[in-house]
Amino acid sequence: MVAQSASLGMKDSWGPLKALAAATAVNGIGDIVLCRYLGYGITGAAWATMASQVIAAYMMIETLNKKGYKAFSLTVPSLNELVQIFGLAAPVFVTMMSKVAFYSLITYFATAMGTQTVAAHQVAIQLYCMCAVWGEPLSQTAQSFMPELIYGVNRSLVKARMLLKSLVIIGAINGVITGAIGTSVPWLFPNLFTPDPAIISEVHKVLIPYFLALAVTPSTHSLEGTLLAGRDLKFISMSMTGCFTLGSLLLLLVSNRGYGLPGCWFALVGFQWARFFLSIRRLISPDGILYSEDLTRYKLGKVKAA
């Protein structure tokens, strides 16, 4: 993950892509050979996955070495460097954990509603996660290209705003398309997931909030990626914590009022759209990172490269 982020930060997407392709091939071939022909079962699948991850990590580290970095060398960071790393990593950790915790909380409330309800939720949430990842490249693009435009040598806030506008538009189109596809599959072909009419009925009840939550996700990724690129870490961690807290209270309310699984999914809609509106309001504000000329927020010091 560190090597991949470093490569993307240097606008090198081919290195991670080649490593991912090689890892996918090794994992697929390893699963077939170890599980089907050698009979190792789930143990063989685990070994294949481990081998693919090791190969991918080695390839990405080699890519960094070719760029002049000593990625295989080991150094002990100083206390000052640890503080700087913690200042960057802690808000990102809070942001990621808030999202994971909220998704887990939805599953927790769905589990308390019965076997059929939680089965329908698992179908919907798995499809949602498969479609939501299509917005991640927008976040990676923002984190790769925005830093140079916001506080780099070729600083241009006008170009940064134009790039963000393009990413949000692409995200909106992406969200509508993936939302339409993700909604139509369980609506038109529900038997692909289960033949139980009760579970199918529960899945159909959440398709409207499913679409509304998915449609805004890619644009939200681009906005939050821009905030991360601009090092507005305090805001993004506090806003995500606030969304998680209010979303949890909303989940508790709809669960106690008996709104069922649709109520839980509408809470997810509120969670996603709140993230979107908070992020875009922060970015377009006069003192936001895309309008402010204050560069002192970016002076975090220099960390030695190994």
Rosetta blueprint (number, residue, H / E / L):
1 M L
2 V H
3 A H
4 Q H
5 S H
6 A H
7 S H
8 L H
9 G H
10 M L
11 K L
12 D L
13 S L
14 W H
15 G H
16 P H
17 L H
18 K H
19 A H
20 L H
21 A H
22 A H
23 A H
24 T H
25 A H
26 V H
27 N H
28 G H
29 I H
30 G H
31 D H
32 I H
33 V H
34 L H
35 C H
36 R H
37 Y H
38 L L
39 G L
40 Y L
41 G H
42 I H
43 T H
44 G H
45 A H
46 A H
47 W H
48 A H
49 T H
50 M H
51 A H
52 S H
53 Q H
54 V H
55 I H
56 A H
57 A H
58 Y H
59 M H
60 M H
61 I H
62 E H
63 T H
64 L H
65 N H
66 K H
67 K L
68 G L
69 Y L
70 K L
71 A L
72 F L
73 S L
74 L L
75 T L
76 V L
77 P L
78 S L
79 L H
80 N H
81 E H
82 L H
83 V H
84 Q H
85 I H
86 F H
87 G H
88 L H
89 A H
90 A H
91 P H
92 V H
93 F H
94 V H
95 T H
96 M H
97 M H
98 S H
99 K H
100 V H
101 A H
102 F H
103 Y H
104 S H
105 L H
106 I H
107 T H
108 Y H
109 F H
110 A H
111 T H
112 A L
113 M L
114 G L
115 T H
116 Q H
117 T H
118 V H
119 A H
120 A H
121 H H
122 Q H
123 V H
124 A H
125 I H
126 Q H
127 L H
128 Y H
129 C H
130 M H
131 C H
132 A H
133 V H
134 W H
135 G H
136 E H
137 P H
138 L H
139 S H
140 Q H
141 T H
142 A H
143 Q H
144 S H
145 F H
146 M H
147 P H
148 E H
149 L H
150 I H
151 Y H
152 G L
153 V L
154 N L
155 R L
156 S L
157 L H
158 V H
159 K H
160 A H
161 R H
162 M H
163 L H
164 L H
165 K H
166 S H
167 L H
168 V H
169 I H
170 I H
171 G H
172 A H
173 I H
174 N H
175 G H
176 V H
177 I H
178 T H
179 G H
180 A H
181 I H
182 G H
183 T H
184 S H
185 V H
186 P H
187 W H
188 L H
189 F L
190 P H
191 N H
192 L H
193 F L
194 T L
195 P L
196 D L
197 P H
198 A H
199 I H
200 I H
201 S H
202 E H
203 V H
204 H H
205 K H
206 V L
207 L H
208 I H
209 P H
210 Y H
211 F H
212 L H
213 A H
214 L H
215 A H
216 V H
217 T H
218 P H
219 S H
220 T H
221 H H
222 S H
223 L H
224 E H
225 G H
226 T H
227 L H
228 L H
229 A H
230 G L
231 R L
232 D L
233 L H
234 K H
235 F H
236 I H
237 S H
238 M H
239 S H
240 M H
241 T H
242 G H
243 C H
244 F H
245 T H
246 L H
247 G H
248 S H
249 L H
250 L H
251 L H
252 L H
253 L H
254 V H
255 S H
256 N H
257 R L
258 G L
259 Y L
260 G H
261 L H
262 P H
263 G H
264 C H
265 W H
266 F H
267 A H
268 L H
269 V H
270 G H
271 F H
272 Q H
273 W H
274 A H
275 R H
276 F H
277 F H
278 L H
279 S H
280 I H
281 R H
282 R H
283 L H
284 I H
285 S L
286 P L
287 D L
288 G L
289 I L
290 L L
291 Y L
292 S L
293 E L
294 D L
295 L L
296 T H
297 R H
298 Y H
299 K L
300 L L
301 G L
302 K L
303 V L
304 K L
305 A L
306 A L
